[in-house]
Amino acid sequence: MDATLIFTLILLLFAFLMAVGAPIFAALGVASLVGMFLQGGMNALNVIPSILHRGLASYTLICIPLFILMGEVMARTSIGGKLYHLFYVWLHRLPGGLSIASVGSSAVFGAMSGVSVAGAATIGRFAIPEMLKRGYDPGLAGGSVAAAGSLALLIPPSIGFVLYGEMADQSIGKLFTAAILPGLLLTGLMMLYLYIVVKLRPHMAPRGQEKISARERWSALRHVWPACLMILAVLGTIYFGIATPTEAAGVGAFAAFAIAAGRRELSVRLAIDILRSTIVTSGMILLILASALLFGYIMTRLMIPQKIVGLVGELQQPGWVILCATMLFLIVIGMFLDIVSVILITTPILLPIIVAAGYDPIWFGVVMIIACEMAVITPPVGLNLYVIKGIAPEISLADIIRGALPFVLVELLCIIIITLFPSIVMALV
């Protein structure tokens, strides 16, 4: 059977299974198995064990459950609340100060956890009630926290970079390093957007009138040591060459438990809940990864990436046009798939095209993760939107979406900047 026809049937079957409500890993896995059968008959299925073993028996993948474990500990203890309080006492007098504090605390929380949903839920529990109490616009309150939570995808350590590095065969340490400056840039752009919006529309975020003494501000700094210790435990050990990303994930998970136990916030019941949630989330990610490995295998057997690269080459379009088309594709598909699926499914297809267009795979990894940030705040599958709705039921989903969508433009601006100045990404690599 013709390779193009088989590929078309795979995509149609995947779309049909998704439409009838099948889990993503099942839809992708079944479509890939059907494609393998059509391409090589029953004998083609004999390679499945070796494909899964080669892809899943990876030392690098150990860091996924460890980073998730670390994020769960941070999310279920008081560290997130103390972190938000620190930014609150220092920034509350600025126009939109509470929403800006949400962005800052989410960025630091992202550097400790790497899990977007955990960041949005943790900071949102403290930030949103505080903003609503002070008369903030509900859309601004919910949307800013939803968007700020997505920073955990870009600011290392990020599970997204682990998955991309595994699929693209790129150094996770280099990806983490490359993301530092873009992460700071995007955090600054989000803060600047909130400042400008509130400056132009003061009614959206009434300025706090309470007085906070200098002593109280400096006193809040004593609560920042857990965050500094966590960042040093993970990123410090990687950047100073003490540990690999996988080893650093183990150090970070141990440090998270040690800090929670030292602060007397860790009970047996809480530890069991943390471990159970970690197992469920890790299992879901690894199931999708297993299906993506089968999808990547049949793609290679059908030589689809090579054919797409050849087709793009025949179009003779400049690299920036190809990049724009790629970004549009990522944004659209991100509206319907979760970020794990977006990374695992699209990387084997898009990376050869981007490399052929002259872009560096490390640089593109950062761009892809920013595109995935858009996915978590765009309906209908934007997970952060529903997380905020869950913790703030008094805010309508329409208001949350209204407040979050402008941040998509902020993230697009960030991509434009790092496209015009790629050294922002590559300077530290």
C-alpha positions as CSV (number, residue, x, y, z in Angstrom):
1,M,0.0,0.0,0.0
2,D,1.2,3.5,-0.8
3,A,3.0,5.2,2.1
4,T,1.1,8.5,1.8
5,L,-2.2,6.6,1.8
6,I,-1.2,4.7,5.0
7,F,-0.2,7.9,6.7
8,T,-3.5,9.5,5.7
9,L,-5.4,6.5,7.2
10,I,-3.4,6.8,10.4
11,L,-4.3,10.4,10.8
12,L,-7.9,9.8,10.0
13,L,-8.2,6.9,12.5
14,F,-6.4,9.0,15.2
15,A,-8.8,11.9,14.6
16,F,-11.8,9.5,14.7
17,L,-10.7,7.8,18.0
18,M,-10.1,11.2,19.6
19,A,-13.6,12.4,18.4
20,V,-15.3,9.4,20.1
21,G,-13.6,10.1,23.4
22,A,-10.7,7.6,23.4
23,P,-7.7,8.5,25.6
24,I,-4.9,10.1,23.6
25,F,-2.4,7.3,24.3
26,A,-5.0,4.7,23.1
27,A,-5.9,6.7,20.0
28,L,-2.3,7.3,19.0
29,G,-1.3,3.7,19.8
30,V,-4.1,2.0,17.9
31,A,-3.6,4.2,14.9
32,S,0.1,3.5,14.9
33,L,-0.5,-0.3,15.2
34,V,-2.9,-0.2,12.3
35,G,-0.3,1.7,10.3
36,M,2.4,-0.8,11.1
37,F,0.0,-3.7,10.1
38,L,-0.9,-2.0,6.8
39,Q,2.8,-1.3,6.0
40,G,4.3,-4.7,6.9
41,G,1.5,-7.2,7.9
42,M,1.6,-9.2,11.1
43,N,5.3,-9.6,11.0
44,A,5.7,-5.8,11.4
45,L,4.2,-6.0,14.9
46,N,7.0,-8.2,16.2
47,V,9.3,-5.2,16.6
48,I,7.0,-3.5,19.1
49,P,8.7,-4.9,22.3
50,S,12.1,-3.7,21.0
51,I,10.8,-0.3,20.1
52,L,9.2,0.2,23.5
53,H,12.3,-1.1,25.4
54,R,14.7,1.0,23.4
55,G,12.6,4.1,24.0
56,L,11.4,3.7,27.6
57,A,14.4,2.0,29.1
58,S,16.1,5.4,29.2
59,Y,18.1,6.7,32.1
60,T,17.0,10.3,31.2
61,L,13.3,9.5,31.6
62,I,13.8,8.8,35.3
63,C,13.8,12.5,35.9
64,I,10.1,12.8,34.8
65,P,8.5,11.2,37.9
66,L,11.2,12.8,40.1
67,F,10.3,16.3,38.9
68,I,6.6,15.6,39.2
69,L,7.2,14.3,42.7
70,M,9.1,17.5,43.6
71,G,6.3,19.7,42.2
72,E,3.7,17.8,44.1
73,V,5.5,18.4,47.4
74,M,5.8,22.1,46.6
75,A,2.2,22.4,45.7
76,R,0.8,20.6,48.8
77,T,2.9,22.5,51.4
78,S,3.0,26.2,52.4
79,I,6.0,27.0,50.3
80,G,3.9,28.4,47.4
81,G,1.9,30.6,49.8
82,K,5.1,32.0,51.4
83,L,6.5,32.7,48.0
84,Y,3.5,34.6,46.9
85,H,3.5,36.6,50.2
86,L,7.1,37.7,49.5
87,F,6.2,39.1,46.1
88,Y,3.0,40.6,47.5
89,V,4.6,42.7,50.2
90,W,7.2,44.0,47.8
91,L,5.0,44.7,44.8
92,H,1.5,45.4,46.1
93,R,1.8,49.2,45.6
94,L,2.5,49.0,41.9
95,P,-0.3,49.3,39.4
96,G,-1.6,45.7,39.1
97,G,0.9,44.8,41.8
98,L,-0.9,41.7,43.0
99,S,-1.2,40.2,39.4
100,I,2.5,41.1,38.8
101,A,3.3,39.4,42.1
102,S,1.5,36.3,40.7
103,V,3.7,36.3,37.7
104,G,6.9,36.6,39.8
105,S,6.0,34.0,42.3
106,S,4.8,31.6,39.5
107,A,8.2,32.1,37.7
108,V,10.1,31.1,40.9
109,F,7.7,28.3,41.6
110,G,8.3,27.0,38.1
111,A,12.0,27.0,38.8
112,M,11.3,24.6,41.6
113,S,8.7,22.3,40.1
114,G,8.6,22.3,36.2
115,V,4.9,21.4,36.3
116,S,2.6,24.1,34.8
117,V,-0.7,22.9,36.4
118,A,0.9,22.7,39.8
119,G,2.2,26.3,39.5
120,A,-1.2,27.7,38.5
121,A,-3.1,25.8,41.2
122,T,-0.6,26.6,44.0
123,I,-0.2,30.3,43.4
124,G,-3.8,30.7,42.4
125,R,-5.1,29.5,45.7
126,F,-3.5,32.5,47.4
127,A,-3.4,35.1,44.7
128,I,-6.9,35.0,43.3
129,P,-8.8,35.5,46.6
130,E,-6.4,38.3,47.5
131,M,-7.1,40.1,44.1
132,L,-10.8,39.6,44.2
133,K,-11.0,40.9,47.7
134,R,-9.3,44.1,46.6
135,G,-11.7,44.6,43.6
136,Y,-9.5,43.3,40.8
137,D,-11.3,42.5,37.5
138,P,-12.1,38.8,37.7
139,G,-10.8,38.2,34.2
140,L,-7.5,39.9,35.0
141,A,-7.2,37.9,38.3
142,G,-7.9,34.5,36.8
143,G,-6.2,35.0,33.4
144,S,-3.0,36.4,34.9
145,V,-2.6,33.4,37.2
146,A,-3.4,30.9,34.4
147,A,-0.9,32.5,32.1
148,A,1.8,32.9,34.8
149,G,1.4,29.2,35.7
150,S,2.5,28.3,32.2
151,L,6.0,29.7,32.9
152,A,6.8,26.4,34.6
153,L,6.9,24.9,31.1
154,L,9.7,27.2,30.0
155,I,11.7,28.0,33.1
156,P,13.9,25.0,33.9
157,P,13.6,22.4,35.2
158,S,10.8,21.7,32.8
159,I,9.3,18.3,32.0
160,G,8.6,19.6,28.5
161,F,12.3,19.9,27.8
162,V,12.9,16.4,29.0
163,L,10.3,15.0,26.6
164,Y,11.5,17.2,23.7
165,G,15.1,16.3,24.4
166,E,14.2,12.6,24.4
167,M,12.3,12.8,21.1
168,A,14.8,15.1,19.4
169,D,17.9,13.4,20.8
170,Q,19.2,16.7,22.2
171,S,21.0,17.4,25.5
172,I,18.5,18.2,28.3
173,G,21.2,20.1,30.1
174,K,21.7,22.4,27.1
175,L,17.9,22.8,26.7
176,F,17.7,23.9,30.4
177,T,20.5,26.3,29.9
178,A,19.1,27.7,26.7
179,A,15.8,28.4,28.4
180,I,17.1,30.6,31.2
181,L,17.2,34.0,29.3
182,P,14.0,33.4,27.3
183,G,12.3,32.4,30.6
184,L,13.4,35.7,32.2
185,L,12.4,37.6,29.1
186,L,8.9,36.1,29.0
187,T,8.4,36.7,32.7
188,G,9.4,40.4,32.2
189,L,7.1,40.8,29.2
190,M,4.1,39.4,31.2
191,M,4.8,41.7,34.1
192,L,5.2,44.7,31.7
193,Y,1.9,43.8,30.0
194,L,0.0,43.8,33.3
195,Y,1.6,47.1,34.3
196,I,0.6,48.8,31.1
197,V,-2.9,47.4,31.1
198,V,-3.6,48.5,34.6
199,K,-1.9,51.9,34.0
200,L,-4.3,52.5,31.1
201,R,-7.3,51.0,33.0
202,P,-6.9,51.6,36.7
203,H,-10.4,50.4,37.5
204,M,-9.3,46.8,36.6
205,A,-6.9,46.7,39.6
206,P,-7.4,49.2,42.4
207,R,-4.2,50.0,44.1
208,G,-3.7,48.7,47.6
209,Q,-4.1,51.3,50.4
210,E,-2.6,49.3,53.3
211,K,0.8,50.2,54.6
212,I,3.4,47.5,54.8
213,S,6.5,48.5,56.8
214,A,10.0,48.0,55.6
215,R,10.6,45.7,58.5
216,E,7.7,43.5,57.3
217,R,9.1,43.5,53.7
218,W,12.6,42.4,54.9
219,S,11.0,39.9,57.3
220,A,9.3,38.2,54.3
221,L,12.6,37.4,52.8
222,R,13.3,34.8,55.4
223,H,10.6,32.6,53.8
224,V,12.4,32.6,50.5
225,W,15.2,30.2,51.6
226,P,13.3,27.0,50.6
227,A,12.9,28.3,47.1
228,C,16.6,29.3,46.9
229,L,17.6,25.9,48.3
230,M,15.3,24.0,45.8
231,I,16.7,26.0,42.8
232,L,20.2,25.5,44.0
233,A,19.6,21.7,44.5
234,V,18.3,21.3,41.0
235,L,19.6,23.9,38.6
236,G,22.8,24.7,40.6
237,T,23.9,21.1,40.5
238,I,23.3,20.9,36.8
239,Y,25.0,24.2,35.8
240,F,28.0,23.7,38.0
241,G,28.5,20.2,36.6
242,I,27.9,18.4,39.8
243,A,25.0,16.3,38.6
244,T,23.2,15.3,35.4
245,P,19.6,16.5,35.0
246,T,18.4,13.0,36.1
247,E,20.6,13.1,39.2
248,A,19.6,16.7,39.9
249,A,15.9,15.6,39.8
250,G,16.7,13.0,42.5
251,V,18.5,15.7,44.6
252,G,15.5,18.0,44.1
253,A,12.9,15.4,45.1
254,F,14.9,14.6,48.2
255,A,15.4,18.3,49.1
256,A,11.6,18.9,48.7
257,F,10.7,16.1,51.1
258,A,13.5,17.2,53.5
259,I,12.2,20.9,53.5
260,A,8.6,19.8,54.0
261,A,9.6,17.4,56.8
262,G,11.8,20.1,58.4
263,R,8.9,22.5,58.4
264,R,6.7,19.8,60.0
265,E,4.3,19.9,57.1
266,L,4.7,16.3,55.9
267,S,2.4,13.6,57.3
268,V,2.1,10.0,56.4
269,R,-1.3,10.6,54.7
270,L,0.1,13.6,52.7
271,A,3.1,11.6,51.6
272,I,0.9,8.8,50.4
273,D,-1.3,11.3,48.5
274,I,1.8,12.9,46.9
275,L,3.2,9.5,45.8
276,R,-0.2,8.4,44.4
277,S,-0.6,11.6,42.4
278,T,3.0,11.3,41.1
279,I,2.4,7.7,40.0
280,V,-0.8,8.6,38.2
281,T,0.7,11.6,36.4
282,S,3.9,9.8,35.5
283,G,2.0,6.8,34.2
284,M,-0.1,9.0,31.9
285,I,2.9,10.7,30.5
286,L,4.8,7.4,29.9
287,L,1.8,5.8,28.2
288,I,1.6,8.7,25.8
289,L,5.4,8.4,25.2
290,A,5.0,4.7,24.5
291,S,2.4,5.4,21.9
292,A,4.5,8.3,20.4
293,L,7.4,5.9,20.0
294,L,5.3,3.6,17.9
295,F,4.0,6.6,15.9
296,G,7.6,7.8,15.3
297,Y,8.6,4.3,14.2
298,I,5.9,4.0,11.5
299,M,6.6,7.6,10.4
300,T,10.2,6.6,9.8
301,R,9.3,3.4,8.0
302,L,7.0,5.3,5.7
303,M,9.7,8.0,5.3
304,I,7.1,10.7,6.0
305,P,9.6,13.2,7.5
306,Q,11.9,12.9,4.5
307,K,9.0,13.4,2.1
308,I,7.7,16.4,4.1
309,V,11.2,17.9,4.1
310,G,11.5,17.3,0.3
311,L,8.1,18.9,-0.3
312,V,9.1,22.0,1.8
313,G,12.3,22.2,-0.1
314,E,10.5,22.2,-3.4
315,L,8.3,25.1,-2.2
316,Q,11.5,27.2,-1.9
317,Q,10.1,29.4,0.8
318,P,12.4,31.4,3.1
319,G,13.1,29.9,6.6
320,W,10.9,32.5,8.4
321,V,7.9,31.5,6.3
322,I,8.4,27.9,7.3
323,L,8.8,28.9,10.9
324,C,5.6,30.9,10.8
325,A,3.7,28.0,9.3
326,T,5.1,25.6,11.9
327,M,4.1,28.0,14.8
328,L,0.6,28.3,13.4
329,F,0.3,24.5,13.2
330,L,1.6,24.2,16.8
331,I,-0.9,26.8,18.1
332,V,-3.8,25.2,16.3
333,I,-3.0,21.6,17.4
334,G,-2.3,22.8,20.9
335,M,-6.0,23.9,21.2
336,F,-7.0,20.3,21.0
337,L,-4.2,18.3,22.5
338,D,-2.4,18.4,25.9
339,I,1.2,19.6,25.8
340,V,2.7,16.2,26.4
341,S,0.9,14.9,23.3
342,V,1.9,18.0,21.3
343,I,5.6,17.5,22.0
344,L,5.7,13.8,21.5
345,I,3.5,13.7,18.4
346,T,4.8,16.7,16.5
347,T,8.5,16.7,17.2
348,P,9.3,13.8,14.8
349,I,7.4,15.6,12.1
350,L,8.4,19.2,12.6
351,L,12.1,18.9,13.7
352,P,13.4,17.7,10.3
353,I,11.6,20.6,8.6
354,I,13.0,23.2,11.0
355,V,16.5,21.8,10.7
356,A,16.3,21.8,6.9
357,A,15.1,25.5,7.1
358,G,18.4,26.3,8.9
359,Y,17.3,26.6,12.5
360,D,19.1,25.0,15.5
361,P,17.2,22.1,17.2
362,I,18.0,23.6,20.7
363,W,16.6,26.9,19.7
364,F,13.5,25.3,18.2
365,G,13.0,23.4,21.4
366,V,12.6,26.7,23.3
367,V,10.2,28.0,20.6
368,M,8.2,24.8,20.8
369,I,7.9,25.0,24.6
370,I,6.6,28.6,24.3
371,A,4.1,27.4,21.8
372,C,3.0,24.8,24.3
373,E,2.6,27.5,26.9
374,M,0.0,29.0,24.6
375,A,-1.7,25.6,24.5
376,V,-2.4,25.5,28.2
377,I,-4.2,28.9,28.1
378,T,-6.2,28.5,24.9
379,P,-9.6,26.7,24.8
380,P,-11.0,24.2,24.4
381,V,-8.3,22.0,26.1
382,G,-6.3,24.7,27.9
383,L,-5.7,22.8,31.2
384,N,-4.7,25.9,33.2
385,L,-8.0,27.5,32.4
386,Y,-9.9,24.7,34.0
387,V,-7.5,24.5,37.0
388,I,-8.2,28.2,37.7
389,K,-11.9,27.6,37.3
390,G,-11.7,24.7,39.8
391,I,-9.9,26.7,42.5
392,A,-11.9,29.9,41.8
393,P,-15.5,28.8,41.0
394,E,-16.7,32.4,41.6
395,I,-15.0,33.4,38.3
396,S,-16.7,32.3,35.1
397,L,-14.7,30.3,32.6
398,A,-15.5,33.0,30.0
399,D,-13.8,35.6,32.2
400,I,-10.8,33.4,32.7
401,I,-10.4,32.9,29.0
402,R,-10.9,36.6,28.3
403,G,-8.1,37.4,30.8
404,A,-5.7,34.7,29.6
405,L,-5.9,35.2,25.8
406,P,-4.0,38.5,25.6
407,F,-1.0,36.6,27.1
408,V,-0.9,34.5,23.9
409,L,0.1,37.7,22.1
410,V,2.7,38.3,24.8
411,E,4.1,34.8,24.1
412,L,4.0,35.5,20.4
413,L,6.0,38.7,21.0
414,C,8.6,36.7,22.9
415,I,8.9,34.2,20.0
416,I,9.4,37.1,17.6
417,I,12.1,38.6,19.8
418,I,14.1,35.4,20.1
419,T,13.7,34.8,16.4
420,L,15.1,38.2,15.6
421,F,17.8,37.8,18.3
422,P,18.5,34.0,18.5
423,S,21.5,34.8,20.7
424,I,19.1,35.2,23.6
425,V,18.6,31.5,23.5
426,M,22.0,30.3,22.4
427,A,24.2,32.7,24.4
428,L,24.6,30.5,27.4
429,V,24.6,27.1,25.6
